[in-house]
Amino acid sequence: MKTFHFKVNGEEVSVTCPPTKTLLDVLRDQLDLTGSKECCGKGECGSCTILLGGDSVCSCLVLAGQTENVSITTVEGIGLTTKMDVVQQAFSDEGATQCGYCTPGFIVTARSFLNSIDYIPTDDEVKTALGGNLCRCTGYTKIIKAVQTAAQIQQAEKAPS
């Protein structure tokens, strides 16, 4: 057992656990942040995606021992139902969710992608950006549209008035 210190959604936390425990398990079991989901446990589906130091990663592949002094953002840190991020609002408005199991990972990945651009992406650019996330229900059309809608809103908010 070892104690690790890191920041989650802007708050300093300390967690004591084996260094080989996955970050996904730490987030869900010890910090009660259950937005990230475990589906494959192999980094293939993206449902556990978080931002680690600003980069999208599958939290099922990150060990607690790799988290010392890093900043982590989960879907809860992007926004909550009381104050949704434009990505979350666009997913809701565009009907981009079905069962919702993959949605947190898509939202985190989309937020990371939109943080890196300042334009409205093409369908192919969105597909490439979301390539590590799998959905078994939607067929992706509404997810792509939601990301583009969020980009439009983001651009409108940045435009001088």
CYANA upper distance limits for C-alpha pairs under 8 A (distance plus 0.5 A):
  1 MET  CA     16 THR  CA      6.79
  1 MET  CA     17 CYS  CA      5.39
  1 MET  CA     18 PRO  CA      4.91
  1 MET  CA     19 PRO  CA      7.43
  2 LYS  CA     16 THR  CA      5.79
  2 LYS  CA     17 CYS  CA      6.07
  2 LYS  CA     18 PRO  CA      6.48
  2 LYS  CA     19 PRO  CA      7.07
  3 THR  CA     14 SER  CA      6.91
  3 THR  CA     15 VAL  CA      5.85
  3 THR  CA     16 THR  CA      4.59
  3 THR  CA     17 CYS  CA      7.00
  4 PHE  CA     14 SER  CA      5.98
  4 PHE  CA     15 VAL  CA      5.77
  4 PHE  CA     16 THR  CA      6.78
  4 PHE  CA     17 CYS  CA      8.48
  4 PHE  CA     64 ALA  CA      7.80
  4 PHE  CA     65 GLY  CA      7.72
  4 PHE  CA     67 THR  CA      7.46
  4 PHE  CA     68 GLU  CA      5.97
  4 PHE  CA     69 ASN  CA      8.44
  5 HIS  CA     12 GLU  CA      7.68
  5 HIS  CA     13 VAL  CA      6.25
  5 HIS  CA     14 SER  CA      4.97
  5 HIS  CA     15 VAL  CA      7.11
  5 HIS  CA     67 THR  CA      7.95
  5 HIS  CA     68 GLU  CA      5.84
  5 HIS  CA     69 ASN  CA      6.23
  6 PHE  CA     12 GLU  CA      6.32
  6 PHE  CA     13 VAL  CA      6.08
  6 PHE  CA     14 SER  CA      7.08
  6 PHE  CA     67 THR  CA      6.83
  6 PHE  CA     68 GLU  CA      6.02
  6 PHE  CA     69 ASN  CA      5.00
  6 PHE  CA     70 VAL  CA      5.73
  6 PHE  CA     71 SER  CA      6.66
  6 PHE  CA     72 ILE  CA      8.16
  7 LYS  CA     11 GLU  CA      5.68
  7 LYS  CA     12 GLU  CA      4.82
  7 LYS  CA     13 VAL  CA      6.26
  7 LYS  CA     69 ASN  CA      7.54
  7 LYS  CA     70 VAL  CA      6.75
  7 LYS  CA     71 SER  CA      5.20
  7 LYS  CA     72 ILE  CA      6.45
  8 VAL  CA     12 GLU  CA      6.95
  8 VAL  CA     13 VAL  CA      7.33
  8 VAL  CA     71 SER  CA      6.56
  8 VAL  CA     72 ILE  CA      5.24
  8 VAL  CA     73 THR  CA      6.29
  8 VAL  CA     74 THR  CA      7.99
  8 VAL  CA     77 GLY  CA      8.34
  9 ASN  CA     71 SER  CA      8.19
  9 ASN  CA     72 ILE  CA      6.69
  9 ASN  CA     73 THR  CA      5.34
  9 ASN  CA     74 THR  CA      7.09
  9 ASN  CA     76 GLU  CA      7.97
  9 ASN  CA     77 GLY  CA      5.14
  9 ASN  CA     78 ILE  CA      8.43
 10 GLY  CA     71 SER  CA      8.09
 10 GLY  CA     72 ILE  CA      8.48
 10 GLY  CA     73 THR  CA      8.24
 10 GLY  CA     77 GLY  CA      8.24
 15 VAL  CA     26 VAL  CA      8.34
 15 VAL  CA     30 GLN  CA      8.04
 17 CYS  CA     21 LYS  CA      7.35
 17 CYS  CA     64 ALA  CA      8.11
 18 PRO  CA     64 ALA  CA      7.89
 18 PRO  CA     65 GLY  CA      8.35
 19 PRO  CA     63 LEU  CA      6.94
 19 PRO  CA     64 ALA  CA      5.55
 19 PRO  CA     65 GLY  CA      4.76
 19 PRO  CA     66 GLN  CA      8.40
 20 THR  CA     63 LEU  CA      5.85
 20 THR  CA     64 ALA  CA      6.64
 20 THR  CA     65 GLY  CA      6.96
 21 LYS  CA     25 ASP  CA      7.25
 21 LYS  CA     26 VAL  CA      7.57
 21 LYS  CA     63 LEU  CA      6.10
 21 LYS  CA     64 ALA  CA      6.04
 21 LYS  CA     65 GLY  CA      8.38
 22 THR  CA     26 VAL  CA      6.90
 22 THR  CA     59 SER  CA      7.46
 22 THR  CA     60 CYS  CA      6.17
 22 THR  CA     61 LEU  CA      7.18
 22 THR  CA     62 VAL  CA      6.16
 22 THR  CA     63 LEU  CA      4.88
 22 THR  CA     64 ALA  CA      6.15
 23 LEU  CA     27 LEU  CA      6.54
 23 LEU  CA     59 SER  CA      5.85
 23 LEU  CA     60 CYS  CA      6.82
 23 LEU  CA     61 LEU  CA      8.14
 23 LEU  CA     62 VAL  CA      5.97
 23 LEU  CA     63 LEU  CA      5.88
 23 LEU  CA     64 ALA  CA      5.70
 23 LEU  CA     67 THR  CA      8.38
 24 LEU  CA     28 ARG  CA      6.65
 24 LEU  CA     36 SER  CA      7.68
 24 LEU  CA     37 LYS  CA      8.45
 24 LEU  CA     38 GLU  CA      8.05
 24 LEU  CA     48 CYS  CA      7.39
 24 LEU  CA     59 SER  CA      5.36
 24 LEU  CA     60 CYS  CA      5.64
 24 LEU  CA     62 VAL  CA      8.18
 25 ASP  CA     29 ASP  CA      6.00
 25 ASP  CA     30 GLN  CA      7.91
 25 ASP  CA     60 CYS  CA      8.16
 26 VAL  CA     30 GLN  CA      5.58
 26 VAL  CA     31 LEU  CA      6.93
 26 VAL  CA     64 ALA  CA      7.79
 27 LEU  CA     31 LEU  CA      5.44
 27 LEU  CA     32 ASP  CA      6.72
 27 LEU  CA     33 LEU  CA      5.79
 27 LEU  CA     34 THR  CA      7.57
 28 ARG  CA     32 ASP  CA      5.35
 28 ARG  CA     33 LEU  CA      5.37
 28 ARG  CA     34 THR  CA      5.31
 28 ARG  CA     35 GLY  CA      8.44
 28 ARG  CA     36 SER  CA      7.99
 29 ASP  CA     33 LEU  CA      8.25
 33 LEU  CA     74 THR  CA      8.33
 33 LEU  CA     76 GLU  CA      7.79
 35 GLY  CA     74 THR  CA      7.83
 35 GLY  CA     75 VAL  CA      6.57
 35 GLY  CA     76 GLU  CA      7.06
 35 GLY  CA    104 PRO  CA      6.67
 36 SER  CA     47 SER  CA      6.88
 36 SER  CA     48 CYS  CA      4.99
 36 SER  CA     49 THR  CA      7.16
 36 SER  CA     50 ILE  CA      7.96
 36 SER  CA     74 THR  CA      7.56
 36 SER  CA     75 VAL  CA      7.50
 36 SER  CA    104 PRO  CA      6.61
 36 SER  CA    105 GLY  CA      7.27
 37 LYS  CA     47 SER  CA      5.81
 37 LYS  CA     48 CYS  CA      5.35
 37 LYS  CA    101 TYR  CA      7.28
 37 LYS  CA    102 CYS  CA      7.96
 37 LYS  CA    104 PRO  CA      8.19
 37 LYS  CA    105 GLY  CA      8.42
 38 GLU  CA     47 SER  CA      6.92
 38 GLU  CA     48 CYS  CA      6.31
 38 GLU  CA     60 CYS  CA      7.77
 39 CYS  CA     45 CYS  CA      7.50
 39 CYS  CA     47 SER  CA      7.03
 39 CYS  CA     48 CYS  CA      8.24
 40 CYS  CA     44 GLU  CA      7.03
 40 CYS  CA     45 CYS  CA      6.77
 41 GLY  CA     60 CYS  CA      6.07
 41 GLY  CA     61 LEU  CA      8.06
 42 LYS  CA     60 CYS  CA      7.29
 42 LYS  CA     61 LEU  CA      7.33
 43 GLY  CA     58 CYS  CA      5.99
 43 GLY  CA     59 SER  CA      8.43
 43 GLY  CA     60 CYS  CA      6.87
 43 GLY  CA     61 LEU  CA      6.63
 44 GLU  CA    132 GLY  CA      7.28
 44 GLU  CA    133 ASN  CA      8.03
 44 GLU  CA    134 LEU  CA      8.45
 45 CYS  CA    132 GLY  CA      6.95
 45 CYS  CA    133 ASN  CA      5.63
 45 CYS  CA    134 LEU  CA      5.47
 45 CYS  CA    135 CYS  CA      8.46
 46 GLY  CA     58 CYS  CA      6.50
 46 GLY  CA    102 CYS  CA      7.75
 46 GLY  CA    105 GLY  CA      6.06
 46 GLY  CA    106 PHE  CA      7.94
 46 GLY  CA    132 GLY  CA      6.23
 46 GLY  CA    133 ASN  CA      4.79
 46 GLY  CA    134 LEU  CA      6.92
 47 SER  CA     58 CYS  CA      8.22
 47 SER  CA    101 TYR  CA      7.39
 47 SER  CA    102 CYS  CA      5.19
 47 SER  CA    103 THR  CA      7.67
 47 SER  CA    104 PRO  CA      7.03
 47 SER  CA    105 GLY  CA      4.94
 47 SER  CA    106 PHE  CA      7.78
 47 SER  CA    133 ASN  CA      7.22
 47 SER  CA    134 LEU  CA      8.09
 48 CYS  CA     58 CYS  CA      5.93
 48 CYS  CA     59 SER  CA      6.05
 48 CYS  CA     60 CYS  CA      7.04
 48 CYS  CA    104 PRO  CA      8.00
 48 CYS  CA    105 GLY  CA      6.13
 49 THR  CA     56 SER  CA      6.78
 49 THR  CA     57 VAL  CA      5.88
 49 THR  CA     58 CYS  CA      4.93
 49 THR  CA     59 SER  CA      6.36
 49 THR  CA     74 THR  CA      8.26
 49 THR  CA    104 PRO  CA      7.96
 49 THR  CA    105 GLY  CA      5.11
 49 THR  CA    106 PHE  CA      8.22
 49 THR  CA    108 VAL  CA      6.93
 49 THR  CA    109 THR  CA      7.42
 50 ILE  CA     55 ASP  CA      8.46
 50 ILE  CA     56 SER  CA      6.17
 50 ILE  CA     57 VAL  CA      6.16
 50 ILE  CA     58 CYS  CA      6.89
 50 ILE  CA     59 SER  CA      6.74
 50 ILE  CA     72 ILE  CA      7.48
 50 ILE  CA     73 THR  CA      6.36
 50 ILE  CA     74 THR  CA      5.50
 50 ILE  CA     75 VAL  CA      7.57
 50 ILE  CA    105 GLY  CA      7.59
 50 ILE  CA    108 VAL  CA      6.62
 50 ILE  CA    109 THR  CA      8.20
 51 LEU  CA     55 ASP  CA      5.51
 51 LEU  CA     56 SER  CA      5.10
 51 LEU  CA     57 VAL  CA      6.66
 51 LEU  CA     72 ILE  CA      6.02
 51 LEU  CA     73 THR  CA      5.42
 51 LEU  CA     74 THR  CA      7.03
 51 LEU  CA    108 VAL  CA      7.57
 51 LEU  CA    112 SER  CA      8.03
 52 LEU  CA     56 SER  CA      6.91
 52 LEU  CA     57 VAL  CA      7.04
 52 LEU  CA     70 VAL  CA      7.50
 52 LEU  CA     71 SER  CA      6.49
 52 LEU  CA     72 ILE  CA      5.21
 52 LEU  CA     73 THR  CA      7.17
 53 GLY  CA     70 VAL  CA      6.56
 53 GLY  CA     71 SER  CA      5.57
 53 GLY  CA     72 ILE  CA      6.64
 54 GLY  CA     71 SER  CA      8.21
 54 GLY  CA     72 ILE  CA      8.11
 54 GLY  CA     73 THR  CA      8.30
 54 GLY  CA    112 SER  CA      7.78
 55 ASP  CA    112 SER  CA      7.58
 56 SER  CA    108 VAL  CA      7.82
 56 SER  CA    109 THR  CA      6.50
 56 SER  CA    112 SER  CA      7.11
 57 VAL  CA     61 LEU  CA      8.44
 58 CYS  CA     62 VAL  CA      7.56
 62 VAL  CA     66 GLN  CA      7.15
 62 VAL  CA     67 THR  CA      8.48
 63 LEU  CA     67 THR  CA      7.71
 64 ALA  CA     68 GLU  CA      8.33
 73 THR  CA     77 GLY  CA      5.97
 73 THR  CA     78 ILE  CA      7.57
 74 THR  CA     78 ILE  CA      7.16
 74 THR  CA    108 VAL  CA      7.64
 75 VAL  CA     79 GLY  CA      7.13
 75 VAL  CA    104 PRO  CA      6.23
 75 VAL  CA    105 GLY  CA      8.06
 75 VAL  CA    107 ILE  CA      7.50
 75 VAL  CA    108 VAL  CA      6.36
 76 GLU  CA     80 LEU  CA      6.39
 78 ILE  CA     84 MET  CA      8.12
 78 ILE  CA     85 ASP  CA      6.71
 78 ILE  CA    108 VAL  CA      7.90
 78 ILE  CA    111 ARG  CA      8.45
 79 GLY  CA     83 LYS  CA      6.26
 79 GLY  CA     84 MET  CA      5.09
 79 GLY  CA     85 ASP  CA      5.67
 79 GLY  CA     88 GLN  CA      7.97
 80 LEU  CA     84 MET  CA      5.66
 80 LEU  CA     85 ASP  CA      8.27
 84 MET  CA     88 GLN  CA      6.26
 84 MET  CA     89 GLN  CA      6.50
 85 ASP  CA     89 GLN  CA      6.76
 86 VAL  CA     90 ALA  CA      6.46
 86 VAL  CA    150 ALA  CA      5.95
 86 VAL  CA    153 ILE  CA      7.51
 86 VAL  CA    154 GLN  CA      7.67
 87 VAL  CA     91 PHE  CA      6.71
 87 VAL  CA    107 ILE  CA      6.86
 87 VAL  CA    110 ALA  CA      7.60
 87 VAL  CA    111 ARG  CA      7.01
 87 VAL  CA    146 ALA  CA      7.67
 87 VAL  CA    147 VAL  CA      7.06
 87 VAL  CA    150 ALA  CA      5.59
 88 GLN  CA     92 SER  CA      6.80
 88 GLN  CA    107 ILE  CA      6.99
 89 GLN  CA     93 ASP  CA      6.51
 89 GLN  CA    150 ALA  CA      8.34
 90 ALA  CA     94 GLU  CA      6.30
 90 ALA  CA    146 ALA  CA      5.45
 90 ALA  CA    147 VAL  CA      7.58
 90 ALA  CA    149 THR  CA      6.56
 90 ALA  CA    150 ALA  CA      6.03
 91 PHE  CA     95 GLY  CA      6.48
 91 PHE  CA     96 ALA  CA      5.35
 91 PHE  CA     97 THR  CA      7.30
 91 PHE  CA    142 LYS  CA      8.40
 91 PHE  CA    143 ILE  CA      7.29
 91 PHE  CA    146 ALA  CA      5.57
 91 PHE  CA    147 VAL  CA      8.06
 92 SER  CA     96 ALA  CA      6.91
 92 SER  CA     97 THR  CA      7.77
 93 ASP  CA    146 ALA  CA      8.27
 94 GLU  CA    142 LYS  CA      6.64
 94 GLU  CA    143 ILE  CA      8.27
 94 GLU  CA    145 LYS  CA      7.55
 94 GLU  CA    146 ALA  CA      6.15
 95 GLY  CA    142 LYS  CA      6.99
 96 ALA  CA    138 THR  CA      7.57
 96 ALA  CA    140 TYR  CA      8.33
 96 ALA  CA    142 LYS  CA      5.22
 96 ALA  CA    143 ILE  CA      5.31
 96 ALA  CA    146 ALA  CA      7.03
 97 THR  CA    103 THR  CA      6.95
 97 THR  CA    138 THR  CA      7.33
 97 THR  CA    143 ILE  CA      8.13
 98 GLN  CA    137 CYS  CA      6.55
 98 GLN  CA    138 THR  CA      6.74
 99 CYS  CA    137 CYS  CA      7.56
100 GLY  CA    104 PRO  CA      8.15
102 CYS  CA    106 PHE  CA      6.89
102 CYS  CA    133 ASN  CA      8.04
102 CYS  CA    134 LEU  CA      7.48
102 CYS  CA    135 CYS  CA      6.53
103 THR  CA    107 ILE  CA      6.55
104 PRO  CA    108 VAL  CA      6.71
105 GLY  CA    109 THR  CA      6.60
105 GLY  CA    133 ASN  CA      7.40
106 PHE  CA    110 ALA  CA      6.36
106 PHE  CA    130 LEU  CA      7.46
106 PHE  CA    133 ASN  CA      6.85
107 ILE  CA    111 ARG  CA      6.48
108 VAL  CA    112 SER  CA      6.74
109 THR  CA    113 PHE  CA      6.66
109 THR  CA    129 ALA  CA      8.03
109 THR  CA    130 LEU  CA      6.99
110 ALA  CA    114 LEU  CA      6.54
110 ALA  CA    129 ALA  CA      7.95
110 ALA  CA    130 LEU  CA      7.43
110 ALA  CA    147 VAL  CA      6.94
111 ARG  CA    115 ASN  CA      6.56
112 SER  CA    116 SER  CA      7.09
113 PHE  CA    117 ILE  CA      7.29
113 PHE  CA    129 ALA  CA      6.89
114 LEU  CA    118 ASP  CA      7.83
114 LEU  CA    151 ALA  CA      7.09
118 ASP  CA    151 ALA  CA      8.47
118 ASP  CA    155 GLN  CA      7.53
119 TYR  CA    151 ALA  CA      7.33
119 TYR  CA    152 GLN  CA      8.34
119 TYR  CA    155 GLN  CA      7.42
120 ILE  CA    148 GLN  CA      6.46
120 ILE  CA    151 ALA  CA      5.80
120 ILE  CA    152 GLN  CA      6.57
120 ILE  CA    155 GLN  CA      8.33
121 PRO  CA    125 GLU  CA      6.24
121 PRO  CA    126 VAL  CA      6.80
121 PRO  CA    148 GLN  CA      6.79
121 PRO  CA    151 ALA  CA      7.98
122 THR  CA    126 VAL  CA      6.84
122 THR  CA    148 GLN  CA      8.25
123 ASP  CA    127 LYS  CA      6.66
123 ASP  CA    144 ILE  CA      6.95
124 ASP  CA    128 THR  CA      6.63
125 GLU  CA    129 ALA  CA      6.62
126 VAL  CA    130 LEU  CA      6.55
126 VAL  CA    144 ILE  CA      6.64
126 VAL  CA    147 VAL  CA      7.68
126 VAL  CA    148 GLN  CA      8.36
127 LYS  CA    131 GLY  CA      6.27
127 LYS  CA    144 ILE  CA      7.62
135 CYS  CA    139 GLY  CA      7.73
135 CYS  CA    140 TYR  CA      7.73
138 THR  CA    142 LYS  CA      7.73
138 THR  CA    143 ILE  CA      8.23
140 TYR  CA    144 ILE  CA      6.60
141 THR  CA    145 LYS  CA      6.80
142 LYS  CA    146 ALA  CA      6.47
143 ILE  CA    147 VAL  CA      6.87
144 ILE  CA    148 GLN  CA      6.86
145 LYS  CA    149 THR  CA      6.52
146 ALA  CA    150 ALA  CA      6.58
147 VAL  CA    151 ALA  CA      6.69
148 GLN  CA    152 GLN  CA      6.74
149 THR  CA    153 ILE  CA      6.77
150 ALA  CA    154 GLN  CA      6.49
151 ALA  CA    155 GLN  CA      6.57
152 GLN  CA    156 ALA  CA      6.65
153 ILE  CA    157 GLU  CA      6.65
154 GLN  CA    158 LYS  CA      6.89
155 GLN  CA    159 ALA  CA      6.69
